[in-house]
Every structure is written in structure tokens, then in C-alpha cells.
């Protein structure tokens, strides 16, 4: 008999009690398959350990753990089968020459002129949320969304080509359902980072962004991760989008309303690999480890290995030590390169003292058109037209009265489709 899992689409009054109820139901469901939690976890543990060993071997050989692919090969369709296999194995990518270097440096200058010309620094009120404080640092994040530079990059043909290439790595159709359209991205607006030369930064601790308790407590995610709990753990595929692109989000202040196949940023300055850069655990299957780990008997019944609401999903040595061995930083990048990582990935930003050179990026993910992203596009359109902060972010609204923000008249076909206007 199939165990019916409890689920919540609103925050339960007693998170501890809800956690105990969910864990009991998941253990019962796994047990009904004829396997124990420990047996199921051991399958995942072995799979993850093989990936950790593969990464260690690459390091010993002096190879880049991060796949690197030239934009020209993506545009020409000449990415090799070997490169594709490594991308899927590692779940992350650096795209060399995504934009011309001069273009990226020009965008960086344009952003400075945009914020300074509109007196952003004189009016800045400090961080609008505690997200970065909750993971150990407050980087130089500007709550700016509608600059001409950002919108030009979001709606460029080069960006659309890379997003479609990345979306296509996912299984987006099954059981007669097209879960998303890989050739059409929604326009998910995010912020910019400008870390100045000479800066000290504590970095960002290891964490995940796809959700928090909703990964266990909402019906859509219970379906998305069904193979982990129904006795068919060998069939779990981190590249399967089934059930991820619809259904409500669990309430909280650290949620992303959109489905992103990959998170990403575009470099607006040159950055060396030892200057406080992004690190990931480049193992897409690690999510299975994270989902099953709280069910083991050494974790208190009211604890999900530290996961709760209104804080990021933490990962660390206490509960996830084998995964931390694989934490790997990006290689050197230059202005115009872009960096991408699977939406489920553990990631962090390394600390730095007296940074050499600027560390400037604009965050642009791959967020394919799907029911969930179509719903969010309505709020994005409103924010775009009014100059407000998008609803996924603190309601700071610096750009409302800025006369030189990107106008609707400058949208091209990619931009209009990304906003759901065509």
C-alpha cells in the first residue's frame, strides 16, 4: 500500500511537529518498498562517493573540474559529445567568450553611470533583507534590476542561445507532458554585484537555493523526488524536470518563485580563481543525499539537518561531510564569460582579503518558459513597467523614478517573449 505523505502549502503552526510527521511518513513509504532508509541512502552515498572520487582524480591530473565550453561552439552546434557528458556529470559550466570582452566592460561602465547618475549611493538604505547575513557575509549586491545594460544582456541573442543549450540538457517531456519549453526563456530579473578592488569579504557559506522545507513538504516536490522514497532510488535523475515546473511555492522569505534549470552570472570584470569566487559541489546527484540524510537515525526527529523556513538551505561538514570534499572553485574568468550551475547545487563564495581587481557580475539564470514561470512573469511585467523591485526580492523600488531605466519601447522579440508579452 502506498503511503500518503502529508503536505502543506502554508507554513504549519508547529514546524517541529510537521517535521516529525513528514519524516515518519517518508520512512514508512520507504519501508513499504521493502527497503530500509539505510539501504536506500547507501545507494545514493555510493553514487555520490564515485563522483567525489572522479573529481579528486581530475584534480590530481591537473584538469579543470569545471567544464569550459566556447560560446562559438554552442552557437555553431559543435559542442562535442565528450563535453556534453562532462557538463551533465558535473552540472556546471563556464562559457568562454559568451559576450565580447569590450561589450561586457562597456556594460560595467554603463551600470556605474546609471547608479551614480541617479544618486543611488546617496539614497541607499542598506540591505533590504538578511539573506546574505544568514550565510555569513554581506557582499556588494546592488538592488538594481532595470538598467539598460542588464536588459540588453537578458534579451540578447547570445544569452538566448546559451540558455536554450543549457535547458536542453534537461529531460523536459515525460508521460505526455511538456514540463517546459527549452527554446524560450522567461526573463527572470536579478541584481548585480560590484566588489571593489582591495575589498575584504567573508564570502558566502555553503548553501542551496531551490527551496527549504518545501522540498519535503509540498506535493509537487514530493512527486519530483518520488524515486528517492518509493523504492526506485536507482531511477532518480537530477536532470528530470517532471513536477518541478508547477505547483505552489512553500511560503518564506528566501524563496525563488521561478523554476531555473541553471543559476548563472555574466562577468563584467576579469576575476582570478583565488579572488573570492564562486565554488560549487559539482555533483548534481548530491540533492538525493541532502534529501535522504535527515531520515537517518543520528538526526533528531524534529530536525531536517538545519533546514527551516526564512533561511537558506544550509550544507556543511556536520551532516554532509563527504560532499564538502568536492567543493571546487571556478577557473579564472574574463569579462564577457558566463558561469552556470545546476539549480540544485550546493554553492558558496570564497572569502577574500585585499581583492585584486574588481569582482563584478550581473545575475542572469536560465529559467525556461513553463506554468510556474509564466505565473511569475505577470509580476515581472508590472515591476518592469513601474521600475519596482521584482516580487521575489525586497520591496526597495529604487528605480521607480529613474528616467533612464530600460524602456518598454526597446524590448526586442526575445525580451517581449520573456515577459509574456507575445
LOLUM-77946 format. One record per residue (C-alpha): residue in three letters; x, y, z. Coordinates in steps of 0.001 Angstrom, whole numbers, padded with zeros to 6 digits, always signed. Example, Ala and Ser with C-alpha at 12.3 -4.5 7.8 and 13.67 -1.06 7.14 Angstrom:
ALA+012300-004500+007800SER+013670-001060+007140
END
This chain:
UNK+000000+000000+000000UNK+001340+003437-000949UNK+001904+005784+001957UNK+000085+009109+001534UNK+002515+011810+002501UNK+001293+014803+004457UNK+001989+018094+002758UNK+001452+021774+003432UNK+001033+024682+001065UNK+001128+027081+004012UNK+003554+027137+006902UNK+002355+024752+009630UNK+001922+026259+013073UNK+004366+023814+014628UNK+007342+023180+012342UNK+008809+020615+014728UNK+005619+018559+014722UNK+005304+018885+010949UNK+008896+017744+010513UNK+008331+014685+012680UNK+005170+013829+010742UNK+006860+014144+007358UNK+009873+012093+008432UNK+007681+009331+009855UNK+005667+009183+006631UNK+008776+009112+004442UNK+010324+006325+006488UNK+007065+004367+006248UNK+006928+004893+002481UNK+010494+003708+002029UNK+009812+000723+004287UNK+006745-000226+002240UNK+009059-000709-000737UNK+010840-003495+001121UNK+013968-001431+001709UNK+015225+000396+004757UNK+016219+004052+004847UNK+019810+002967+005386UNK+019717+000721+002303UNK+018308+003476+000113UNK+020770+006020+001448UNK+023673+003671+000798UNK+022771+003611-002918UNK+022936+007392-003046UNK+026026+007511-000863UNK+027900+005209-003231UNK+026812+007187-006279UNK+027935+010444-004695UNK+031229+008956-003500UNK+032025+007849-007046UNK+031528+011443-008173UNK+033713+012762-005353UNK+036445+010304-006350UNK+036133+011363-010001UNK+036636+014992-009015UNK+039641+014135-006848UNK+041187+012214-009748UNK+040693+015175-012084UNK+042458+017418-009609UNK+045385+015020-009393UNK+045670+015060-013180UNK+045726+018855-013127UNK+042469+019110-015065UNK+039836+021785-014594UNK+036980+020291-012579UNK+034650+022871-014097UNK+033762+022186-017745UNK+034686+025053-020066UNK+032980+025461-023452UNK+033487+028217-026012UNK+030429+030256-026921UNK+031339+029855-030578UNK+030891+026082-030275UNK+027485+026490-028624UNK+026382+028890-031361UNK+027679+026613-034121UNK+026338+023410-032581UNK+029828+021917-032434UNK+029990+021065-028721UNK+031388+017543-028558UNK+029704+014525-027004UNK+032565+014356-024509UNK+031969+017965-023453UNK+028245+017339-023062UNK+028882+014263-020943UNK+031184+016223-018634UNK+028638+019047-018347UNK+025945+016592-017282UNK+028299+014802-014894UNK+029450+017989-013192UNK+026328+020123-013597UNK+028247+023365-014054UNK+029873+025282-016872UNK+031974+028281-017822UNK+031077+029703-021238UNK+034157+031408-022652UNK+033529+034481-024748UNK+029795+034456-024163UNK+029959+038170-024856UNK+032758+040177-026377UNK+035029+041456-023638UNK+034634+045072-024727UNK+030852+044683-024598UNK+030975+043391-021009UNK+033367+046112-019869UNK+031118+048677-021516UNK+028113+047327-019646UNK+030083+047605-016415UNK+030799+051284-017102UNK+027181+051870-018088UNK+025948+050431-014789UNK+028238+052761-012842UNK+026903+055741-014784UNK+023342+054516-014264UNK+023569+054203-010476UNK+025711+057290-009932UNK+023623+059434-012267UNK+020523+058517-010289UNK+022198+059164-006896UNK+021840+055556-005774UNK+024579+055772-003166UNK+023167+058916-001579UNK+019787+057201-001227UNK+020908+053664-000400UNK+019205+052423+002769UNK+021289+049308+003398UNK+020480+045646+002740UNK+016774+045061+002233UNK+016904+041508+003516UNK+019033+039291+005716UNK+019760+036637+003109UNK+023459+037333+002865UNK+023820+037869+006588UNK+022270+034468+007170UNK+025057+032737+005247UNK+027963+034657+006690UNK+028522+037835+004707UNK+027069+040926+003064UNK+028618+041181-000406UNK+028327+044282-002532UNK+024927+043480-004007UNK+023103+046350-005686UNK+019287+046014-005713UNK+019159+047259-009302UNK+017139+045383-011930UNK+016197+047562-014887UNK+019383+049174-016159UNK+019829+049221-019941UNK+022929+047039-019528UNK+021079+044281-017663UNK+018157+044261-020049UNK+020386+044283-023124UNK+022150+041192-021816UNK+018914+039425-020814UNK+017286+039864-024208UNK+020371+039303-026353UNK+020511+036516-028916UNK+023751+035281-027340UNK+022066+034875-023964UNK+019079+033116-025508UNK+021390+030686-027329UNK+023219+029679-024158UNK+020019+029400-022121UNK+018446+027132-024765UNK+021607+024997-024827UNK+021528+024601-021048UNK+017772+023972-020885UNK+018195+021211-023457UNK+020380+019249-021028UNK+017241+018560-019005UNK+014549+015984-019654UNK+011644+018332-020315UNK+008984+015910-021608UNK+007602+012750-020000UNK+004279+010927-019681UNK+002855+013068-022457UNK+003607+016296-020580UNK+005941+019041-021778UNK+007209+020383-018488UNK+008882+023408-020079UNK+009833+024892-023442UNK+013641+024692-023690UNK+013804+027188-026563UNK+012026+030001-024723UNK+013267+031557-021504UNK+011316+033669-019105UNK+013007+036907-018218UNK+013959+036450-014570UNK+015349+039774-013277UNK+018026+039644-010614UNK+020570+042017-009124UNK+024178+042971-009795UNK+027331+042613-007721UNK+030212+045069-007733UNK+033017+044171-005347UNK+035774+046791-005490UNK+039479+046227-005793UNK+041102+045913-002366UNK+037899+044717-000708UNK+037750+042220+002127UNK+034804+039829+002034UNK+033819+036987+004328UNK+032191+035280+001366UNK+029025+033202+001420UNK+028723+029905+003269UNK+027808+026663+001516UNK+024084+026594+000774UNK+021397+025778-001807UNK+018725+027929-003416UNK+015967+025647-004791UNK+013875+025834-001633UNK+013837+024933+002028UNK+011197+022815+003756UNK+009096+022875+000598UNK+011450+020258-000830UNK+009848+017756+001562UNK+006543+019398+002458UNK+004780+020321-000789UNK+003068+017829-003059UNK+004837+018943-006263UNK+008291+018339-004831UNK+007180+015074-003264UNK+006437+014000-006829UNK+009663+015452-008221UNK+011719+013436-005725UNK+009444+010378-005750UNK+012162+007902-006716UNK+014067+008651-003533UNK+011195+007451-001371UNK+009309+004793-003315UNK+011924+002051-003622UNK+013262+003053-007041UNK+016144+005265-005938UNK+018302+003975-008809UNK+015942+005758-011193UNK+016429+009187-009593UNK+017552+011639-012281UNK+018613+015161-011237UNK+018045+016278-014842UNK+014363+015304-014920UNK+012088+018350-014712UNK+008911+016349-014056UNK+006647+018057-011489UNK+009144+020872-010821UNK+007512+023457-013064UNK+004067+023705-011476UNK+002561+023780-008029UNK+002725+026366-005286UNK+005857+027550-003557UNK+006262+026991+000134UNK+005903+030325+001978UNK+009091+032039+003098UNK+011377+034967+002506UNK+014204+033090+000763UNK+012153+031509-001998UNK+012571+031737-005759UNK+009217+031809-007494UNK+010682+030707-010819UNK+011976+027334-011951UNK+015602+027732-013008UNK+017400+024931-014811UNK+020685+026708-014112UNK+021647+029624-011982UNK+024124+031904-013626UNK+026018+035122-013836UNK+027862+037054-016507UNK+031266+038509-015669UNK+031659+042257-016079UNK+035295+042214-014976UNK+038245+039832-015024UNK+038407+037577-011945UNK+041126+035136-010951UNK+040206+031814-009353UNK+041689+032761-005954UNK+039919+036106-005575UNK+036783+035265-003629UNK+034977+033464-006422UNK+032078+031036-006720UNK+032557+027442-005560UNK+030167+024546-006082UNK+029891+020899-005166UNK+029762+019837-008830UNK+027628+016747-008287UNK+024005+017089-009486UNK+023086+013855-007661UNK+024049+015418-004333UNK+020455+016570-003872UNK+019463+012950-003261UNK+021996+012806-000428UNK+020616+016026+001039UNK+017011+014839+000817UNK+017619+011469+002459UNK+020206+012465+005055UNK+017645+013823+007596UNK+015938+010422+007712UNK+018940+008630+009171UNK+018711+007807+012889UNK+021503+010141+014021UNK+019420+013213+013097UNK+016841+014375+015684UNK+013265+013742+014569UNK+012361+017436+014601UNK+015455+018448+012576UNK+015993+018441+008819UNK+019774+018843+009130UNK+019287+022521+009888UNK+016829+023292+007102UNK+013961+025572+008139UNK+011911+028454+006750UNK+013085+032032+006116UNK+016730+030966+005930UNK+018751+029476+003118UNK+019176+025712+002874UNK+022497+025097+004699UNK+025041+022468+003765UNK+028165+021731+005748UNK+030520+019327+007395UNK+028192+018404+010277UNK+025707+016458+008153UNK+027224+016428+004656UNK+030973+015987+005136UNK+031644+013740+002088UNK+030080+016332-000204UNK+032286+019113+001109UNK+035371+017284-000151UNK+034252+018071-003696UNK+033766+021825-003216UNK+035536+023405-006195UNK+036010+026980-007355UNK+035635+028289-010874UNK+038704+028765-013052UNK+039904+032246-013981UNK+037237+034147-015899UNK+037381+037253-018012UNK+034817+039940-018665UNK+032236+038511-021048UNK+032496+034922-019813UNK+029447+033461-018090UNK+029231+030940-015243UNK+026397+028434-014735UNK+025455+025794-012157UNK+022580+023312-011838UNK+019735+024713-009764UNK+020092+022013-007068UNK+023781+022547-006464UNK+025481+023361-003204UNK+027468+026537-003746UNK+029375+029212-001885UNK+031556+032254-002426UNK+035063+032054-001026UNK+036353+034749+001334UNK+038993+037181+000103UNK+041294+039788+001615UNK+042517+042794-000356UNK+040909+041582-003553UNK+042979+042093-006679UNK+040856+043766-009330UNK+037118+044237-009371UNK+034641+041369-008949UNK+031609+042464-010947UNK+028785+040300-012261UNK+025168+040506-013288UNK+022987+037577-012302UNK+021081+036049-015206UNK+019809+032457-014887UNK+018264+030003-017324UNK+014553+029933-016448UNK+012600+028248-019257UNK+009006+029073-020066UNK+006689+026836-018035UNK+003496+027258-015989UNK+005343+028346-012868UNK+007459+030888-014721UNK+004509+032126-016759UNK+002697+032900-013495UNK+005697+034804-012153UNK+006043+036725-015429UNK+002897+038691-014590UNK+004578+040237-011552UNK+007788+040776-013531UNK+005896+042731-016180UNK+004419+045017-013538UNK+007798+045582-011932UNK+009400+046304-015299UNK+006777+048839-016323UNK+006835+050643-012974UNK+010531+050362-012152UNK+009783+048430-008971UNK+011814+045650-007405UNK+010548+042223-008579UNK+008353+040412-006088UNK+010986+037771-005272UNK+013184+040495-003799UNK+012872+043096-001035UNK+010477+045919-001909UNK+013127+048634-002211UNK+011986+050164-005527UNK+014977+052451-006112UNK+014365+052701-009848UNK+010762+053891-009850UNK+011641+057475-010730UNK+014852+056861-012653UNK+014274+058366-016102UNK+016924+056337-017927UNK+015895+052836-016948UNK+015340+050456-019858UNK+012109+051430-021691UNK+009419+049082-022957UNK+009927+050522-026438UNK+013427+048979-026517UNK+012217+045400-025972UNK+013037+043063-028826UNK+011239+039809-029624UNK+013280+037843-027066UNK+012516+040391-024353UNK+008815+040519-025155UNK+008507+036728-025156UNK+010467+036527-021923UNK+007970+038879-020282UNK+004982+037032-021725UNK+004008+039904-023986UNK+003977+037813-027197
END
